[in-house]
Amino acid sequence: MASAPVHILIVGAGAVGCFYASKLHQPDSSTPVLVSLVCRSNYSTIASSGVSLETHSFGNYHFAPHKVFPSIASAGEAGIKWDFVVVTTKALPDVTNDAHDIRPLVTRGLDGSCIVLIQNGVGIEEVHREEFAENPVVSAVTVISAEQIRHGVIKQNRWTRITMGAYTNGQSKPNQLVSSEHLISQLTQNTDHHIANLVAWFTATGIKDAEHVSEISLQQTRWHKLCINASMNPSSVLSGGTTNSRMSLDPELRTHLKACMDEIFTTAPQILGIPFDEKKHASPDRILKSTERNTTGKPSMLLDWSAERPMELEVILGNPIRIARRQGLEMHRLQTLYALLKMAQLRRKEDRAEAQKAKL
Ligand SMILES: NC(=O)c1ccc[n+]([C@@H]2O[C@H](COP(=O)([O-])OP(=O)(O)OC[C@H]3O[C@@H](n4cnc5c(N)ncnc54)[C@H](OP(=O)(O)O)[C@@H]3O)[C@@H](O)[C@H]2O)c1
């Protein structure tokens, strides 16, 4: 006899959300795992036809979600207890507070909903811990190249890696949001149990590199990923849309990219209290070498800038700078990129508003 189903809700049915949703959904297993989606602009397409996936790793296939909702509010009113609420929107704390947004979905408490954050950047978890004092929070970093090429059509170009760790009180820079040792230990235990299930479900559908790491190690993975995201993404926009490969082959830009990465390599160990592991964390030189060959695709920040969508500036540049400053450290290269790009974004918004006013 099948056990009670596990209900997973993905908030943000874009590239990452739909790809991982399709790999978690297992309606026929002995414990059915039923994955539903909260969509936005792609709601009508996905509600009527589901999701088509064109993947490098698993070929082409179709994913029919358990349920599809047009908004968070409607998923909150569906009468389903969401065991997992997985946030896969772009992380834009300057635009929206994700933790406030998902309030209607979360059953509170240690045995309540497990919140899973599959988003880039650092410092993204704290608002969730602030809002949901006792809920398990999984922090997840993915290395994937995927895009929604049309509404409801997801293309995965390469990679499937998803690394997950518990988030209790931000052990790398402990905050006062959870100070009880007993609660921290219970949170770790419950969250680890949820991660073990997530790894098993991903593995069962063929993802070979879903991994479970400690809280501090996960934070280190987040900082290491900034070596690419915080150096190449902003530099690509500021250099007029240059690809990562071309930047890595241009002598001046290569010097600049390496200096950004070196800054992260120097600062992150001081923040986290542990050194990078050269076997696990590629050095700036290795990253640049492999980027030379990566001639396809554009950085996500460039795509967002070109489409005039908000960029993930705060979690990729603003938060690292602020976290470092709290420890008396300055990240000069990242601060320069942040200041320039933030003003460029603001100026463009102002120009658009002026042009709009002039039309009236
Ligand atoms: N794509 C990759 O290859 C990749 C790789 C590694 C990490 N990441 C990270 O993964 C995260 C997700 O990226 P992504 O590429 O999947 O982004 P994406 O394709 O833009 O997907 C985000 C989705 O969230 C939806 N959304 C935003 N706010 C919503 C709300 N309030 N309610 C319902 N839906 C909402 C968006 O809807 P609309 O379309 O209507 O805006 C969009 O469909 C980001 O942090 C990104 O940096 C991405």
The ligand as a Tripos MOL2 file, in Angstrom:
@<TRIPOS>MOLECULE
LIG
   48    52     1     0     0
SMALL
NO_CHARGES

@<TRIPOS>ATOM
      1 N1         19.3020   29.2890  -15.1660 N.am      1 LIG1
      2 C1         20.4670   28.8230  -14.7550 C.2       1 LIG1
      3 O1         21.2050   28.1990  -15.5510 O.2       1 LIG1
      4 C2         20.9280   29.0070  -13.3380 C.ar      1 LIG1
      5 C3         22.1060   28.3780  -12.9290 C.ar      1 LIG1
      6 C4         22.4870   28.4630  -11.6070 C.ar      1 LIG1
      7 C5         21.7600   29.2200  -10.7020 C.ar      1 LIG1
      8 N2         20.6380   29.8700  -11.1350 N.ar      1 LIG1
      9 C6         19.8930   30.6570  -10.1390 C.3       1 LIG1
     10 O2         18.6230   30.0340   -9.9260 O.3       1 LIG1
     11 C7         17.6320   31.0230   -9.5900 C.3       1 LIG1
     12 C8         16.4770   30.9100  -10.5790 C.3       1 LIG1
     13 O3         16.9930   31.2270  -11.8730 O.3       1 LIG1
     14 P1         16.2450   30.8730  -13.2390 P.3       1 LIG1
     15 O4         17.2710   30.9750  -14.3050 O.co2     1 LIG1
     16 O5         15.4670   29.6520  -13.1080 O.co2     1 LIG1
     17 O6         15.2730   32.1220  -13.3580 O.3       1 LIG1
     18 P2         14.0020   32.2700  -14.3190 P.3       1 LIG1
     19 O7         14.1120   31.3290  -15.4720 O.co2     1 LIG1
     20 O8         13.8520   33.7260  -14.5680 O.co2     1 LIG1
     21 O9         12.8230   31.7500  -13.4110 O.3       1 LIG1
     22 C9         12.2860   32.4530  -12.3470 C.3       1 LIG1
     23 C10        10.7890   32.2440  -12.4020 C.3       1 LIG1
     24 O10        10.2170   32.7580  -11.2120 O.3       1 LIG1
     25 C11         9.0030   33.3580  -11.5660 C.3       1 LIG1
     26 N3          8.5820   34.2420  -10.4820 N.ar      1 LIG1
     27 C12         9.2260   35.3160   -9.9760 C.ar      1 LIG1
     28 N4          8.5060   35.8330   -8.9620 N.ar      1 LIG1
     29 C13         7.4020   35.0720   -8.8380 C.ar      1 LIG1
     30 C14         6.2800   35.1120   -7.9680 C.ar      1 LIG1
     31 N5          6.1560   36.0430   -7.0290 N.pl3     1 LIG1
     32 N6          5.3170   34.1830   -8.1320 N.ar      1 LIG1
     33 C15         5.4080   33.2370   -9.0740 C.ar      1 LIG1
     34 N7          6.4580   33.1370   -9.9250 N.ar      1 LIG1
     35 C16         7.4430   34.0500   -9.7990 C.ar      1 LIG1
     36 C17         9.3110   34.0760  -12.8590 C.3       1 LIG1
     37 O11         8.1260   34.4430  -13.5230 O.3       1 LIG1
     38 P3          8.1270   35.5430  -14.7130 P.3       1 LIG1
     39 O12         8.6900   34.8360  -15.9090 O.co2     1 LIG1
     40 O13         6.7120   35.9110  -14.8410 O.co2     1 LIG1
     41 O14         9.0090   36.6630  -14.2620 O.co2     1 LIG1
     42 C18        10.1100   32.9820  -13.5770 C.3       1 LIG1
     43 O15         9.2720   32.0780  -14.2400 O.3       1 LIG1
     44 C19        18.3740   32.3680   -9.6510 C.3       1 LIG1
     45 O16        18.8200   32.7270   -8.3680 O.3       1 LIG1
     46 C20        19.5690   32.0750  -10.5690 C.3       1 LIG1
     47 O17        20.6660   32.9410  -10.3680 O.3       1 LIG1
     48 C21        20.1960   29.7790  -12.4310 C.ar      1 LIG1
@<TRIPOS>BOND
     1     1     2 1
     2     2     3 2
     3     2     4 1
     4     4     5 ar
     5     4    48 ar
     6     5     6 ar
     7     6     7 ar
     8     7     8 ar
     9     8     9 1
    10     8    48 ar
    11     9    10 1
    12     9    46 1
    13    10    11 1
    14    11    12 1
    15    11    44 1
    16    12    13 1
    17    13    14 1
    18    14    15 2
    19    14    16 1
    20    14    17 1
    21    17    18 1
    22    18    19 2
    23    18    20 1
    24    18    21 1
    25    21    22 1
    26    22    23 1
    27    23    24 1
    28    23    42 1
    29    24    25 1
    30    25    26 1
    31    25    36 1
    32    26    27 ar
    33    26    35 ar
    34    27    28 ar
    35    28    29 ar
    36    29    30 ar
    37    29    35 ar
    38    30    31 1
    39    30    32 ar
    40    32    33 ar
    41    33    34 ar
    42    34    35 ar
    43    36    37 1
    44    36    42 1
    45    37    38 1
    46    38    39 2
    47    38    40 1
    48    38    41 1
    49    42    43 1
    50    44    45 1
    51    44    46 1
    52    46    47 1
@<TRIPOS>SUBSTRUCTURE
     1 LIG1         1 GROUP 0 **** ****
